[in-house]
Amino acid sequence: MPKVEFWYEFASTYSYPAALRIEALAAARGVEVEWKPFLLGPLFASAGWRDSPFNIYPVKGRYMWRDMKRICALLGLPFARPSVFPQNSLLAARVATALSNAARAKFSQRVYSANFAEGRLIAERQVLAVLITETGLNAEAALAAAETPENKSKLKGAVERAIELGLPGAPALVTADEEVFWGNDRLEQGLDWAIGKR
């Protein structure tokens, strides 16, 4: 079965609709998805940014928020602009990294809905504990696993790999031949590439 890597960051707006539709799109093509959480902060820092480019460049930010409303309306997804943007996603990314791929997918989708549909503060440990439980997992065990040195190192390695792959942002699909498809609007193209439709 063809495989793709789905690279995402919990604070990323466009990763929200991508995360909620990637599994169905992949299943329809017979493609397996490996969920790859990472952090955009180090990528931004390498470009000299200390904030999201959507905050640094207000014109881009205004467009993005309007675009997100349109995209979510088209897909039938609820959307609410977060009160904090971008939210600190470090702990959420560590939790996701510590989970199995199937559990990671469910947890990640739940975190995205909490952030971009429900206005919840995903940087807060108690909020994440609730989301973990709602996903059907043991919150105490998941949070403990997230904080181990081995898991922290694994997430750091994922960030390094994202830089090595040259990911320009999130979300991104990476195929087995390391072709990169950046953006929610490139999911279909990336999945088609993975099954040989070029």
PyMOL commands that set and color helices and strands:
alter all, ss='L'
color gray80, all
select helices_A, chain A and resi 15-29+41-46+53-56+58-75+90-98+101-116+125-134+139-146+149-165+184-194
alter helices_A, ss='H'
color red, helices_A
select strands_A, chain A and resi 3-8+32-37+172-175+180-182
alter strands_A, ss='S'
color yellow, strands_A
deselect
rebuild
show_as cartoon
